[in-house]
């Protein structure tokens, strides 16, 4: 029996029926054309989307509830399965709305819960929502893609982690059948035990390939497991894990990106203006300043600053991917664009500014101060 008094077999049944409803809604409803197109824009083929039983939760609050009620399920069973929550007045409401739905299954293929990717993002509308961490589904133990990757993990002894469900589907589409993801902030020992269930030699023989920025708990016993998705808790504990779980050459790549950012940021204030002035001086005739020379300087400076700005943006994005820092709101949502700007402050308040961003900001401060010192003390200003 579940803690709510609902039998586990009823929870399994309603979760399976909900998964079928979400999948049918994605492929058979005209209003889901945007979601299907967005998945296709991610480079995902229909075959891999269907093989993972990806679905869609309707925007309206009643479609799922009415469907499951029609199959004979009660509100208590829907709440116990994590498909609905109760309001302060005791009314049951669908938990997942307007989300691309990814069923999270155990190694035997039973649906444990769902991960829902938001199609409308805002301060109170997070990008990912998972089933409630309540008994049947636990973030600290759930592994998305385990049912499809278990055989390859057992055969190879290696589990490869990705940052989210979309990347898992892309990897399987490319033939990497041992790829999974988790929705906890670190890979917990409980999740590694699930991954190692079919590996000869068990947990000690399992190799875990992590993407940059993802951490794993030690394989030994731990007193507590991190169950909060996308949080910073437990990071210090994760750093004490096996060194084999950490990405190789991460520090060197970070140094290269940061160094390149510093060089470009400095030259955006020094090299580009000086080169533009030199080219302008070559373009005009005579020693007297001409309009043609001024326009040449402005055009050349504009081109160089555009190139440098693009390069700084590219380096910052590479650094974010390398360290696992979420990309800012302008690049966050592949679905609807209306509210994605609301996520910028949320990401920065949680993760702070990145090293490339700090370098660019510092270069601006230093150059402004240098200009003021030159103007007031060395340029013969009449204000001094």
C-alpha positions in Angstrom: 0.0 0.0 0.0 1.1 3.5 -0.7 1.5 6.0 2.2 -1.8 7.6 1.1 -3.7 4.3 1.4 -3.9 3.8 -2.3 -2.7 0.4 -3.6 0.5 0.5 -5.6 -1.0 -1.5 -8.4 -3.6 1.3 -8.9 -0.8 3.9 -8.9 1.1 1.9 -11.6 -2.1 1.6 -13.7 -3.0 5.3 -13.5 0.6 6.4 -14.3 0.6 4.1 -17.3 -2.8 5.4 -18.5 -1.6 9.0 -18.0 1.5 8.3 -20.1 -0.7 6.9 -22.9 -2.9 10.0 -22.7 0.0 12.4 -22.9 1.5 10.5 -25.9 -1.8 10.4 -27.8 -2.4 14.1 -27.0 1.0 15.1 -28.5 0.4 13.2 -31.8 -3.3 13.5 -32.3 -4.1 17.0 -31.2 -3.9 19.9 -33.6 -2.9 22.4 -30.8 0.3 20.4 -30.3 1.6 21.2 -33.7 3.9 23.8 -32.2 5.3 21.3 -29.7 5.9 18.7 -32.4 7.7 21.3 -34.5 9.8 22.4 -31.6 10.9 18.9 -31.0 11.8 18.5 -34.7 13.8 21.8 -34.5 15.9 20.1 -31.9 16.9 17.6 -34.5 14.8 14.8 -33.1 13.2 12.2 -35.4 9.7 11.2 -34.8 10.8 7.6 -34.3 13.0 8.4 -31.3 10.3 10.7 -29.8 7.7 7.9 -30.1 10.1 5.3 -28.7 10.5 7.2 -25.5 6.7 7.8 -25.3 7.1 11.5 -25.2 3.8 13.3 -24.8 2.2 16.6 -24.0 0.2 17.8 -21.0 -2.7 20.1 -22.1 -2.9 23.8 -21.2 -6.4 23.4 -19.8 -6.8 22.0 -16.3 -9.6 19.6 -17.0 -8.5 17.4 -20.0 -6.3 15.0 -18.1 -8.5 14.9 -15.0 -11.7 14.2 -17.0 -10.0 11.5 -19.1 -8.7 9.6 -16.0 -11.9 10.1 -14.1 -13.6 8.5 -17.1 -11.3 5.5 -16.7 -12.5 5.1 -13.1 -9.7 6.7 -11.2 -10.5 8.8 -8.1 -9.0 12.2 -7.1 -7.2 10.4 -4.3 -5.5 8.0 -6.8 -4.5 10.9 -9.0 -3.0 12.8 -6.1 -1.2 9.7 -4.8 0.3 9.1 -8.3 1.7 12.6 -8.4 -0.6 13.6 -11.3 -2.6 16.1 -9.3 -2.3 18.4 -6.3 -4.9 19.6 -3.9 -5.7 23.3 -3.4 -6.2 24.9 0.0 -9.9 24.2 -0.5 -9.2 20.5 -1.1 -10.0 20.5 -4.8 -7.7 18.3 -7.0 -5.9 20.1 -9.9 -3.7 18.6 -12.6 0.0 19.1 -11.8 1.3 19.2 -15.3 0.0 21.8 -17.7 1.4 23.0 -21.0 4.5 20.8 -20.8 6.3 18.3 -23.0 6.1 15.1 -20.9 8.8 12.6 -20.5 7.8 9.4 -18.7 10.4 8.3 -16.1 10.5 4.5 -15.9 12.4 2.0 -13.8 14.6 -0.7 -15.3 11.7 -2.9 -15.9 9.7 -0.3 -17.8 7.2 0.7 -15.2 6.3 4.4 -15.1 7.4 6.0 -11.9 6.6 9.5 -12.7 7.1 12.3 -15.2 9.5 15.1 -16.1 7.7 18.0 -17.8 9.5 20.6 -19.9 7.7 24.0 -19.8 6.5 25.7 -22.9 5.9 29.0 -21.2 8.6 30.2 -18.9 8.4 32.8 -16.2 9.4 33.6 -12.6 6.8 31.2 -11.2 6.9 28.8 -14.1 10.1 26.7 -14.0 11.6 25.1 -17.0 11.4 21.6 -15.6 8.8 20.1 -13.2 9.0 16.5 -12.0 6.5 14.3 -10.2 6.3 15.0 -6.5 9.1 13.5 -4.4 6.7 11.4 -2.5 7.2 7.6 -2.0 6.6 6.1 -5.4 8.7 8.6 -7.3 11.9 9.9 -5.8 14.2 12.3 -7.6 17.1 10.9 -5.6 16.5 7.4 -7.1 14.8 8.1 -10.5 16.8 7.8 -13.8 15.3 8.9 -17.1 16.0 6.5 -19.9 17.0 3.6 -17.6 14.5 1.2 -19.2 16.1 1.8 -22.7 19.7 2.1 -21.6 19.9 -0.8 -19.0 21.0 -3.4 -21.4 23.8 -1.4 -23.0 25.0 -0.2 -19.5 25.1 -3.8 -18.3 27.0 -4.9 -21.4 29.5 -2.1 -21.4 29.7 -1.4 -17.7 29.5 2.4 -18.5 26.6 4.8 -18.0 26.8 8.1 -19.8 24.9 11.0 -18.3 23.4 14.0 -20.1 22.0 17.3 -18.7 18.3 16.7 -19.7 15.8 14.5 -21.4 16.2 16.2 -24.8 19.9 15.4 -24.9 19.2 11.8 -23.9 16.9 11.4 -26.9 19.5 13.0 -29.2 22.2 10.6 -27.9 20.1 7.5 -28.5 19.2 8.8 -31.9 22.9 9.0 -32.7 23.4 5.4 -31.5 24.6 6.0 -27.9 22.3 3.5 -26.2 23.9 3.8 -22.7 22.8 7.5 -22.1 20.5 8.6 -19.3 19.8 11.6 -17.2 18.7 12.5 -13.7 16.7 15.4 -12.2 18.6 15.7 -9.0 21.5 18.3 -8.6 24.0 15.4 -8.3 24.1 11.8 -9.4 23.2 10.1 -6.1 24.5 6.7 -4.9 20.9 5.4 -5.1 20.8 6.3 -8.8 24.2 4.7 -9.4 22.9 1.5 -7.7 20.0 1.5 -10.2 22.4 2.0 -13.1 24.6 -0.8 -11.8 21.9 -3.3 -11.2 22.8 -5.4 -14.3 26.5 -4.7 -14.3 28.8 -7.7 -13.5 30.6 -6.7 -10.4 27.9 -4.2 -9.3 28.5 -0.7 -8.3 32.2 -1.0 -7.9 32.5 -2.0 -11.6 30.3 0.7 -12.9 31.9 3.6 -14.8 29.9 6.9 -14.9 30.6 9.4 -17.7 29.5 12.8 -16.6 29.0 16.0 -18.6 30.9 19.1 -17.6 29.5 20.7 -14.5 27.6 17.6 -13.2 28.8 16.0 -10.0 28.4 12.5 -8.4 28.2 11.3 -4.9 30.9 8.9 -3.6 30.1 5.3 -4.4 30.4 4.4 -0.7 27.6 4.8 1.8 26.4 8.4 2.4 24.2 9.7 5.2 21.9 11.8 3.0 20.9 11.9 -0.7 20.3 15.1 -2.5 16.8 15.2 -3.8 16.4 18.9 -4.9 16.5 19.4 -8.6 18.8 22.1 -10.0 20.0 23.2 -6.6 23.4 23.9 -5.3 23.0 21.7 -2.2 25.4 18.8 -1.8 28.0 20.2 -4.2 30.8 20.2 -1.5 29.9 16.6 -0.7 30.0 15.7 -4.4 33.4 17.1 -4.9 34.8 14.4 -2.6 33.6 11.7 -5.0 35.7 9.6 -7.2 38.1 11.6 -9.4 37.3 9.2 -12.3 33.8 10.8 -12.4 35.1 14.3 -13.2 35.6 15.5 -16.8 39.1 15.4 -18.0 41.0 18.5 -19.1 38.2 20.7 -17.7 40.5 23.2 -16.0 42.7 23.6 -19.1 39.8 24.3 -21.4 38.4 26.8 -18.9 41.7 28.6 -18.8 41.9 28.8 -22.6 38.3 30.2 -22.8 38.9 32.8 -20.1 42.2 33.9 -21.6 40.7 34.3 -25.0 37.8 36.3 -23.5 40.3 38.6 -21.7 42.3 39.2 -24.9 39.2 40.0 -27.0 37.6 42.2 -24.3 40.8 44.3 -24.0 41.2 44.6 -27.7 37.6 45.7 -28.1 38.6 48.9 -26.1 42.2 49.3 -27.4 43.2 47.3 -30.5 40.0 47.9 -32.5 39.8 51.7 -32.0 43.6 52.1 -32.8 43.3 49.9 -35.9 40.2 51.8 -37.0 42.0 55.2 -36.6 45.0 53.9 -38.5 42.9 52.6 -41.4 41.0 55.9 -41.4 44.3 57.9 -41.6 45.3 55.8 -44.6 41.9 56.3 -46.4 41.9 60.1 -46.3 44.1 62.3 -48.5 46.3 65.0 -47.0 46.8 66.0 -43.4 43.5 67.7 -42.7 40.7 65.7 -41.2 38.1 64.8 -43.7 34.6 63.4 -43.5 35.7 60.4 -45.6 38.3 59.6 -43.0 35.8 59.9 -40.1 33.3 57.7 -41.8 36.0 55.1 -42.6 37.0 55.1 -38.9 33.4 54.6 -37.8 32.7 51.9 -40.3 35.8 49.9 -39.5 35.3 50.3 -35.8 31.7 49.1 -36.1 32.8 46.0 -38.0 35.5 45.1 -35.5 33.2 45.7 -32.5 30.5 43.5 -34.1 33.1 40.7 -34.6 34.5 41.0 -31.1 31.0 41.1 -29.6 30.0 37.9 -31.5 33.3 36.2 -30.4 32.7 37.2 -26.7 29.1 35.8 -26.9 30.4 32.5 -28.5 33.1 32.1 -25.8 30.6 32.8 -23.0 28.3 30.1 -24.4 31.2 27.6 -24.7 32.2 28.3 -21.1 28.6 27.8 -19.9 28.4 24.4 -21.7 31.7 23.4 -20.3 30.9 24.2 -16.7 27.2 23.1 -16.8 25.9 26.6 -16.1 22.5 27.1 -17.7 22.4 29.3 -20.8 20.8 32.7 -20.3 17.2 33.2 -21.1 17.8 34.4 -24.7 18.9 30.8 -25.5 17.0 28.9 -22.9 13.7 28.0 -24.3 13.3 26.2 -27.6 9.5 26.4 -27.3 7.7 29.8 -26.8 9.6 33.0 -26.7 7.2 35.3 -24.9 8.5 35.0 -21.3 11.9 33.6 -21.6 13.5 36.9 -20.6 12.1 36.4 -17.1 14.6 33.6 -16.5 17.7 35.8 -16.7 17.6 37.1 -13.1 16.6 33.6 -11.9 19.7 32.0 -13.5 22.1 34.7 -12.4 20.8 34.8 -8.8 21.2 31.1 -8.6 24.6 30.6 -10.4 26.1 34.1 -10.3 27.9 35.6 -13.2 30.3 33.5 -15.1 34.1 34.1 -15.5 33.8 35.5 -19.0 31.0 37.8 -17.9 33.2 39.0 -15.0 36.1 39.6 -17.3 34.1 41.7 -19.8 32.6 43.8 -16.9 36.1 44.3 -15.4 37.5 45.4 -18.8 34.7 48.0 -19.1 35.5 49.4 -15.6 39.3 49.4 -16.2 39.0 51.1 -19.6 36.6 53.8 -18.2 38.9 54.5 -15.3 41.9 54.6 -17.7 40.1 57.1 -19.9 39.3 59.3 -16.9 42.9 59.3 -15.7 44.2 60.1 -19.2 41.6 62.9 -19.7 42.2 64.6 -16.4 45.9 64.1 -15.8 47.6 63.6 -19.2 45.5 65.1 -21.9 45.9 68.7 -20.8 42.2 69.1 -20.0 41.1 72.6 -19.1 39.1 71.1 -16.2 42.3 70.3 -14.2 
